[in-house]
Amino acid sequence: MERPKRVAVTGGAGFLGSYVVEKLKARDAAEVFVPRLEAYDLTQLDAIKRMLTDAQPDVIIHLAAKVGGIGANREHPAEFFYDNLMMGVQLMHEAWRAEVAKFVAIGTVCAYPKHTPVPFKEEDLWKGYPEETNAPYGLAKKMLLVQSQAYRQQYGFNSIFLLPVNLYGPRDNFDPASSHVIPALIKKCIDARESGAEQIVAWGDGSPTREFLYAEDAAEGILLATERYNSSEPVNLGSAYEISIKELVEMIARLTGFEGEIVWDTSKPNGQPRRKLDTSRAQERFGFEARTRFEEGLRETIRWYEQVRR
């Protein structure tokens, strides 16, 4: 499709959303509308309808989500399920009713089955139940894929479904109560370095592997798909770089200057054993390929955090 005139970016004030909004503006999108939570609680139907009336979007990029790490998912599984399901399902339905030209739904790697063959291929999405600690979140987001396919089949509604792997980068959430693994570890290492602590504690045993995508790269992938991709087949967005949690902790310790001991708390869950995506479909369908080398992305993230926390 042509570059849209009016784009509503739910979650546009958040971590990933801030990069998407910047890139949209750089692409000369005429109007970018960012619904703020204070004005539009998108779990509420009346707020969704009001947002659509106010924004009059040609395209909706739905990034808004209730997210968190393993701890947050274990403590609030009902909220992660309900809030994400209500936001997504009602928003896509009302977008169809309002004749929005295109809906871009952002899923999650947590939608994949716990024991998906590596690398994760999009056709493996339904071959098992997700990892238990984040299944309510993963399944709530996965329903947007079902909805996208159903609404395209019955109504001809143009929506797409993207599956980004774990994101990281400057502007990430560093709150220990809800942050993901990279910002949590960066904060732990820097706090320990500054306090002179002799050790940090990491969850699990370090054996799981993860793939991470720099947030700015993810935003580029989302916009390429928005411009070039018009199918309800799901598409992975990743970097194709896999690293173990043990190697990750050691790298972050080195880059932050923490020289103490790393202690593994094996009473805490590991999460999914391995995560690495097959990223060939994104390359084939809309020409996306991650650009940022992992260690360089980590350096930028650490540099940003060191500046803003002062």
Backbone hydrogen bonds, N-H to C=O, Kabsch-Sander energy under -0.5 kcal/mol:
donor,donor_aa,acceptor,acceptor_aa,energy
7,V,31,E,-2.5
8,A,59,V,-2.6
9,V,7,V,-0.5
9,V,33,F,-2.6
10,T,8,A,-0.7
10,T,61,I,-1.4
11,G,35,P,-0.6
12,G,9,V,-1.6
14,G,11,G,-1.9
17,G,11,G,-0.5
18,S,14,G,-2.1
19,Y,15,F,-0.8
19,Y,16,L,-0.8
20,V,16,L,-1.9
21,V,17,G,-2.8
22,E,18,S,-1.8
23,K,19,Y,-2.4
24,L,20,V,-2.4
25,K,21,V,-2.4
26,A,22,E,-2.0
27,R,23,K,-1.3
28,D,25,K,-1.4
29,A,24,L,-2.0
30,A,4,P,-0.5
31,E,5,K,-2.3
33,F,7,V,-3.1
34,V,32,V,-0.5
36,R,34,V,-0.5
39,A,36,R,-0.9
40,Y,36,R,-2.8
42,L,40,Y,-1.1
44,Q,41,D,-2.4
48,I,44,Q,-1.8
49,K,45,L,-2.4
50,R,46,D,-2.1
51,M,47,A,-2.4
52,L,48,I,-2.3
53,T,49,K,-2.0
54,D,50,R,-2.5
55,A,51,M,-2.9
56,Q,52,L,-2.2
58,D,6,R,-2.5
59,V,6,R,-1.8
60,I,102,K,-2.2
61,I,8,A,-2.8
62,H,60,I,-0.7
62,H,104,V,-2.9
63,L,10,T,-1.5
63,L,61,I,-1.2
67,V,65,A,-0.7
73,N,69,G,-2.3
74,R,70,I,-2.2
75,E,71,G,-1.8
76,H,72,A,-2.0
80,F,76,H,-2.3
81,F,77,P,-2.0
82,Y,78,A,-3.0
83,D,79,E,-2.2
84,N,80,F,-0.9
85,L,81,F,-2.3
86,M,82,Y,-3.0
87,M,83,D,-2.1
88,G,84,N,-2.0
89,V,85,L,-2.5
90,Q,86,M,-1.4
91,L,87,M,-1.7
92,M,88,G,-2.6
93,H,89,V,-2.0
94,E,90,Q,-2.7
95,A,91,L,-2.2
96,W,92,M,-2.3
97,R,93,H,-2.3
98,A,94,E,-2.1
99,E,96,W,-1.5
100,V,95,A,-2.6
101,A,58,D,-0.9
102,K,58,D,-1.4
103,F,158,N,-2.0
104,V,60,I,-3.3
105,A,103,F,-0.7
105,A,160,I,-2.9
106,I,62,H,-1.3
107,G,105,A,-0.7
107,G,162,L,-3.8
109,V,164,P,-1.1
111,A,108,T,-1.9
112,Y,109,V,-1.7
114,K,129,Y,-2.8
116,T,113,P,-1.3
120,F,276,K,-3.7
124,D,121,K,-2.4
125,L,122,E,-1.5
127,K,124,D,-1.8
131,E,112,Y,-0.6
134,N,131,E,-1.3
135,A,131,E,-0.5
135,A,132,E,-0.8
138,G,134,N,-2.7
139,L,135,A,-3.1
140,A,136,P,-1.7
141,K,137,Y,-2.1
142,K,138,G,-1.8
143,M,139,L,-1.3
144,L,141,K,-1.4
145,L,142,K,-1.3
146,V,142,K,-1.3
147,Q,143,M,-2.7
148,S,144,L,-2.5
149,Q,145,L,-2.4
150,A,146,V,-2.5
151,Y,147,Q,-3.0
152,R,148,S,-1.9
153,Q,149,Q,-2.3
154,Q,150,A,-2.7
155,Y,151,Y,-2.0
156,G,151,Y,-0.6
156,G,152,R,-1.2
157,F,151,Y,-1.7
159,S,157,F,-1.1
160,I,103,F,-2.4
162,L,105,A,-2.6
163,L,235,V,-3.1
165,V,237,L,-2.2
166,N,211,E,-0.7
168,Y,213,L,-1.5
172,D,169,G,-1.3
174,F,172,D,-0.6
178,S,175,D,-1.7
179,S,175,D,-2.2
184,A,180,H,-2.1
185,L,181,V,-2.4
186,I,182,I,-2.6
187,K,183,P,-2.5
188,K,184,A,-2.2
189,C,185,L,-2.6
190,I,186,I,-2.4
191,D,187,K,-2.9
192,A,188,K,-2.4
193,R,189,C,-2.5
194,E,190,I,-2.4
195,S,191,D,-2.1
196,G,192,A,-1.1
197,A,192,A,-1.6
200,I,261,E,-2.3
202,A,263,V,-3.0
204,G,265,D,-2.0
209,T,273,P,-1.9
210,R,243,I,-2.8
212,F,241,Y,-0.6
213,L,166,N,-2.7
215,A,168,Y,-2.7
217,D,214,Y,-0.6
218,A,214,Y,-2.3
219,A,215,A,-2.3
220,E,216,E,-1.7
221,G,217,D,-2.3
222,I,218,A,-2.4
223,L,219,A,-2.1
224,L,220,E,-2.4
225,A,221,G,-2.2
226,T,222,I,-2.3
227,E,223,L,-2.1
228,R,224,L,-2.4
229,Y,225,A,-2.4
235,V,161,F,-1.7
237,L,163,L,-2.4
242,E,240,A,-0.5
243,I,210,R,-2.6
245,I,208,P,-2.8
246,K,206,G,-2.3
248,L,244,S,-2.5
249,V,245,I,-2.8
250,E,246,K,-2.1
251,M,247,E,-2.3
252,I,248,L,-2.6
253,A,249,V,-2.6
254,R,250,E,-2.1
255,L,251,M,-2.6
256,T,252,I,-2.0
257,G,253,A,-0.9
257,G,254,R,-0.5
258,F,253,A,-2.0
259,E,257,G,-0.6
261,E,198,E,-3.1
263,V,200,I,-3.1
263,V,261,E,-0.6
265,D,202,A,-3.1
265,D,263,V,-0.6
266,T,264,W,-1.1
268,K,265,D,-1.6
278,D,120,F,-3.0
279,T,277,L,-0.7
283,Q,279,T,-1.3
284,E,280,S,-2.5
285,R,281,R,-3.1
286,F,282,A,-1.9
287,G,283,Q,-1.1
288,F,282,A,-1.7
293,R,291,R,-0.5
297,G,293,R,-2.5
298,L,294,F,-2.4
299,R,295,E,-2.3
300,E,296,E,-2.2
301,T,297,G,-2.1
302,I,298,L,-2.7
303,R,299,R,-2.6
304,W,300,E,-2.4
305,Y,301,T,-2.3
306,E,302,I,-2.7
307,Q,303,R,-1.5
308,V,304,W,-2.4
309,R,305,Y,-1.9
310,R,307,Q,-0.8
